[in-house]
């Protein structure tokens, strides 16, 4: 009981501390998504506490990911007219991006000669964590490893996404939102809201759509592609 309570409070404290540092110095290497897991890994290594014991309390934070994702419905409702106006562009773009994410993950995994479980863990890397872990489990992957790939993808997306936007001079808020939400899920959406509320809303919708598309397509698309390879 004590270790559960401690792990919960410790994780939250680390995250709030990392978020405070990132707010005052917004550098990617200070991102809470990067620093918090690194500190926890270092702590577990130094104290010899098993991950299973630590996770008895920290798992409650993971369980809150799903209701937190539902909270994105608020900005979606607020900008419903804009979403309705650009529905076709958003749907086609997110669908294309989701398929490319699955296929590119498979290609990279095969080139690196990764084993089947790691391949299946890598495939849902471009969708939000709770759904990515479900997809991973349904296709024979390892959900905890998938979570690591999701974090890595989100961090890379928040770094590369703004660079692409700047280099290609993407001014359209719809295009920015789809790019960040489809490519970098929750982390990209957080970055999108820094650009504008509309960009963040489009990113939210793109993230949710990408997750649903991947959830529906991955179980049958992955075996089909693997047969081709």
One Martini backbone bead per residue (centre of mass of N, CA, C, O) as a GRO file, in nm:
protein
  229
    1UNK     BB    1   0.058   0.062  -0.021
    2UNK     BB    2   0.299   0.260   0.007
    3UNK     BB    3   0.421   0.220  -0.280
    4UNK     BB    4   0.170   0.315  -0.431
    5UNK     BB    5   0.153   0.602  -0.317
    6UNK     BB    6   0.439   0.689  -0.385
    7UNK     BB    7   0.436   0.645  -0.697
    8UNK     BB    8   0.212   0.845  -0.752
    9UNK     BB    9   0.338   1.103  -0.625
   10UNK     BB   10   0.613   1.092  -0.767
   11UNK     BB   11   0.515   1.111  -1.059
   12UNK     BB   12   0.359   1.379  -1.032
   13UNK     BB   13   0.596   1.550  -0.932
   14UNK     BB   14   0.781   1.511  -1.173
   15UNK     BB   15   0.590   1.627  -1.385
   16UNK     BB   16   0.546   1.909  -1.263
   17UNK     BB   17   0.846   1.983  -1.264
   18UNK     BB   18   0.891   1.945  -1.572
   19UNK     BB   19   0.672   2.148  -1.659
   20UNK     BB   20   0.796   2.397  -1.526
   21UNK     BB   21   1.062   2.390  -1.684
   22UNK     BB   22   0.932   2.399  -1.972
   23UNK     BB   23   0.787   2.671  -1.938
   24UNK     BB   24   1.067   2.836  -1.885
   25UNK     BB   25   1.216   2.606  -2.094
   26UNK     BB   26   1.125   2.526  -2.425
   27UNK     BB   27   1.279   2.235  -2.451
   28UNK     BB   28   1.288   1.919  -2.569
   29UNK     BB   29   1.484   1.802  -2.334
   30UNK     BB   30   1.242   1.914  -2.116
   31UNK     BB   31   1.031   1.726  -2.167
   32UNK     BB   32   0.810   1.542  -1.981
   33UNK     BB   33   0.820   1.287  -2.175
   34UNK     BB   34   1.133   1.253  -2.111
   35UNK     BB   35   1.217   1.316  -1.809
   36UNK     BB   36   1.029   1.142  -1.639
   37UNK     BB   37   1.112   0.853  -1.734
   38UNK     BB   38   1.416   0.887  -1.671
   39UNK     BB   39   1.387   0.929  -1.364
   40UNK     BB   40   1.240   0.664  -1.304
   41UNK     BB   41   1.453   0.470  -1.410
   42UNK     BB   42   1.679   0.570  -1.224
   43UNK     BB   43   1.533   0.512  -0.958
   44UNK     BB   44   1.489   0.203  -0.999
   45UNK     BB   45   1.790   0.135  -1.034
   46UNK     BB   46   1.894   0.250  -0.753
   47UNK     BB   47   1.657   0.096  -0.564
   48UNK     BB   48   1.550  -0.188  -0.678
   49UNK     BB   49   1.271  -0.144  -0.796
   50UNK     BB   50   1.016  -0.279  -0.932
   51UNK     BB   51   0.792  -0.224  -1.179
   52UNK     BB   52   0.548  -0.370  -1.057
   53UNK     BB   53   0.547  -0.217  -0.786
   54UNK     BB   54   0.535   0.074  -0.895
   55UNK     BB   55   0.268   0.024  -1.081
   56UNK     BB   56   0.042   0.001  -0.860
   57UNK     BB   57   0.014   0.325  -0.868
   58UNK     BB   58   0.079   0.441  -1.162
   59UNK     BB   59  -0.162   0.303  -1.323
   60UNK     BB   60  -0.377   0.526  -1.269
   61UNK     BB   61  -0.264   0.721  -1.482
   62UNK     BB   62  -0.308   0.537  -1.727
   63UNK     BB   63  -0.625   0.510  -1.681
   64UNK     BB   64  -0.665   0.834  -1.750
   65UNK     BB   65  -0.626   0.853  -2.062
   66UNK     BB   66  -0.907   0.799  -2.174
   67UNK     BB   67  -1.071   1.036  -2.042
   68UNK     BB   68  -0.876   1.253  -2.152
   69UNK     BB   69  -0.945   1.207  -2.451
   70UNK     BB   70  -1.250   1.284  -2.427
   71UNK     BB   71  -1.196   1.595  -2.363
   72UNK     BB   72  -1.166   1.677  -2.674
   73UNK     BB   73  -1.474   1.737  -2.726
   74UNK     BB   74  -1.489   2.037  -2.658
   75UNK     BB   75  -1.339   2.169  -2.907
   76UNK     BB   76  -1.510   2.019  -3.118
   77UNK     BB   77  -1.775   2.165  -3.050
   78UNK     BB   78  -1.679   2.461  -3.085
   79UNK     BB   79  -1.565   2.375  -3.405
   80UNK     BB   80  -1.780   2.226  -3.588
   81UNK     BB   81  -1.809   2.400  -3.849
   82UNK     BB   82  -1.516   2.362  -3.943
   83UNK     BB   83  -1.519   2.054  -3.956
   84UNK     BB   84  -1.751   2.030  -4.162
   85UNK     BB   85  -1.618   2.196  -4.396
   86UNK     BB   86  -1.334   1.994  -4.373
   87UNK     BB   87  -1.395   1.682  -4.376
   88UNK     BB   88  -1.267   1.561  -4.633
   89UNK     BB   89  -0.970   1.648  -4.591
   90UNK     BB   90  -0.934   1.513  -4.315
   91UNK     BB   91  -1.006   1.218  -4.380
   92UNK     BB   92  -0.803   1.169  -4.612
   93UNK     BB   93  -0.544   1.250  -4.457
   94UNK     BB   94  -0.567   1.053  -4.215
   95UNK     BB   95  -0.589   0.793  -4.372
   96UNK     BB   96  -0.319   0.817  -4.519
   97UNK     BB   97  -0.138   0.851  -4.264
   98UNK     BB   98  -0.212   0.580  -4.127
   99UNK     BB   99  -0.118   0.388  -4.350
  100UNK     BB  100   0.174   0.491  -4.366
  101UNK     BB  101   0.249   0.429  -4.072
  102UNK     BB  102   0.215   0.121  -4.092
  103UNK     BB  103   0.397   0.061  -4.339
  104UNK     BB  104   0.660   0.203  -4.240
  105UNK     BB  105   0.695   0.030  -3.987
  106UNK     BB  106   0.724  -0.241  -4.135
  107UNK     BB  107   0.968  -0.166  -4.310
  108UNK     BB  108   1.166  -0.095  -4.084
  109UNK     BB  109   1.147  -0.366  -3.931
  110UNK     BB  110   1.246  -0.545  -4.170
  111UNK     BB  111   1.520  -0.409  -4.220
  112UNK     BB  112   1.604  -0.471  -3.903
  113UNK     BB  113   1.505  -0.758  -3.816
  114UNK     BB  114   1.261  -0.784  -3.642
  115UNK     BB  115   1.062  -0.922  -3.443
  116UNK     BB  116   0.728  -0.976  -3.431
  117UNK     BB  117   0.664  -0.834  -3.160
  118UNK     BB  118   0.807  -0.566  -3.227
  119UNK     BB  119   0.653  -0.503  -3.480
  120UNK     BB  120   0.368  -0.494  -3.338
  121UNK     BB  121   0.462  -0.262  -3.139
  122UNK     BB  122   0.528  -0.041  -3.367
  123UNK     BB  123   0.275   0.018  -3.547
  124UNK     BB  124   0.101   0.210  -3.318
  125UNK     BB  125   0.292   0.479  -3.269
  126UNK     BB  126   0.075   0.715  -3.401
  127UNK     BB  127  -0.099   0.675  -3.141
  128UNK     BB  128  -0.259   0.689  -2.870
  129UNK     BB  129  -0.176   0.507  -2.604
  130UNK     BB  130  -0.433   0.338  -2.523
  131UNK     BB  131  -0.485   0.238  -2.819
  132UNK     BB  132  -0.205   0.132  -2.890
  133UNK     BB  133  -0.208  -0.094  -2.673
  134UNK     BB  134  -0.455  -0.243  -2.785
  135UNK     BB  135  -0.346  -0.298  -3.067
  136UNK     BB  136  -0.094  -0.450  -2.984
  137UNK     BB  137  -0.241  -0.684  -2.840
  138UNK     BB  138  -0.425  -0.773  -3.091
  139UNK     BB  139  -0.138  -0.832  -3.279
  140UNK     BB  140   0.107  -0.933  -3.070
  141UNK     BB  141   0.219  -0.731  -2.882
  142UNK     BB  142   0.387  -0.494  -2.653
  143UNK     BB  143   0.251  -0.244  -2.477
  144UNK     BB  144   0.502  -0.118  -2.329
  145UNK     BB  145   0.667  -0.080  -2.591
  146UNK     BB  146   0.463   0.094  -2.737
  147UNK     BB  147   0.477   0.334  -2.541
  148UNK     BB  148   0.766   0.408  -2.617
  149UNK     BB  149   0.714   0.462  -2.920
  150UNK     BB  150   0.506   0.685  -2.875
  151UNK     BB  151   0.691   0.885  -2.730
  152UNK     BB  152   0.903   0.908  -2.954
  153UNK     BB  153   0.708   1.009  -3.172
  154UNK     BB  154   0.610   1.262  -3.023
  155UNK     BB  155   0.886   1.401  -2.992
  156UNK     BB  156   0.960   1.409  -3.293
  157UNK     BB  157   0.704   1.563  -3.384
  158UNK     BB  158   0.757   1.829  -3.212
  159UNK     BB  159   1.020   1.886  -3.379
  160UNK     BB  160   0.956   1.835  -3.691
  161UNK     BB  161   0.685   1.971  -3.747
  162UNK     BB  162   0.766   2.280  -3.724
  163UNK     BB  163   0.983   2.258  -3.943
  164UNK     BB  164   0.795   2.185  -4.177
  165UNK     BB  165   0.610   2.430  -4.152
  166UNK     BB  166   0.837   2.635  -4.205
  167UNK     BB  167   0.963   2.530  -4.474
  168UNK     BB  168   0.662   2.506  -4.624
  169UNK     BB  169   0.471   2.734  -4.534
  170UNK     BB  170   0.233   2.653  -4.330
  171UNK     BB  171  -0.075   2.837  -4.271
  172UNK     BB  172  -0.283   2.630  -4.246
  173UNK     BB  173  -0.467   2.507  -3.982
  174UNK     BB  174  -0.556   2.233  -4.090
  175UNK     BB  175  -0.281   2.124  -4.182
  176UNK     BB  176  -0.138   2.148  -3.911
  177UNK     BB  177  -0.328   1.966  -3.744
  178UNK     BB  178  -0.301   1.706  -3.911
  179UNK     BB  179   0.002   1.672  -3.889
  180UNK     BB  180   0.024   1.659  -3.570
  181UNK     BB  181  -0.205   1.450  -3.500
  182UNK     BB  182  -0.114   1.211  -3.691
  183UNK     BB  183   0.209   1.210  -3.619
  184UNK     BB  184   0.189   1.302  -3.271
  185UNK     BB  185  -0.064   1.313  -3.126
  186UNK     BB  186  -0.065   1.440  -2.814
  187UNK     BB  187   0.197   1.604  -2.845
  188UNK     BB  188   0.106   1.748  -3.107
  189UNK     BB  189  -0.147   1.879  -2.984
  190UNK     BB  190  -0.004   2.052  -2.777
  191UNK     BB  191   0.152   2.210  -2.997
  192UNK     BB  192  -0.097   2.313  -3.155
  193UNK     BB  193  -0.212   2.495  -2.921
  194UNK     BB  194   0.033   2.696  -2.945
  195UNK     BB  195  -0.063   2.813  -3.221
  196UNK     BB  196  -0.383   2.728  -3.194
  197UNK     BB  197  -0.708   2.640  -3.134
  198UNK     BB  198  -0.772   2.525  -3.415
  199UNK     BB  199  -0.526   2.348  -3.454
  200UNK     BB  200  -0.581   2.179  -3.198
  201UNK     BB  201  -0.858   2.069  -3.283
  202UNK     BB  202  -0.770   1.926  -3.542
  203UNK     BB  203  -0.563   1.749  -3.396
  204UNK     BB  204  -0.761   1.601  -3.216
  205UNK     BB  205  -0.927   1.472  -3.442
  206UNK     BB  206  -0.691   1.331  -3.586
  207UNK     BB  207  -0.605   1.155  -3.350
  208UNK     BB  208  -0.873   1.000  -3.316
  209UNK     BB  209  -0.898   0.896  -3.607
  210UNK     BB  210  -0.628   0.745  -3.619
  211UNK     BB  211  -0.696   0.549  -3.392
  212UNK     BB  212  -0.951   0.420  -3.522
  213UNK     BB  213  -0.821   0.329  -3.786
  214UNK     BB  214  -0.602   0.151  -3.660
  215UNK     BB  215  -0.792  -0.033  -3.496
  216UNK     BB  216  -0.939  -0.143  -3.763
  217UNK     BB  217  -0.685  -0.208  -3.967
  218UNK     BB  218  -0.443  -0.361  -3.839
  219UNK     BB  219  -0.549  -0.665  -3.801
  220UNK     BB  220  -0.560  -0.694  -4.139
  221UNK     BB  221  -0.315  -0.537  -4.267
  222UNK     BB  222  -0.064  -0.669  -4.142
  223UNK     BB  223  -0.087  -0.967  -4.247
  224UNK     BB  224  -0.094  -0.885  -4.547
  225UNK     BB  225   0.190  -0.751  -4.558
  226UNK     BB  226   0.357  -0.990  -4.440
  227UNK     BB  227   0.301  -1.178  -4.684
  228UNK     BB  228   0.455  -1.006  -4.889
  229UNK     BB  229   0.732  -1.023  -4.721
   0.00000   0.00000   0.00000
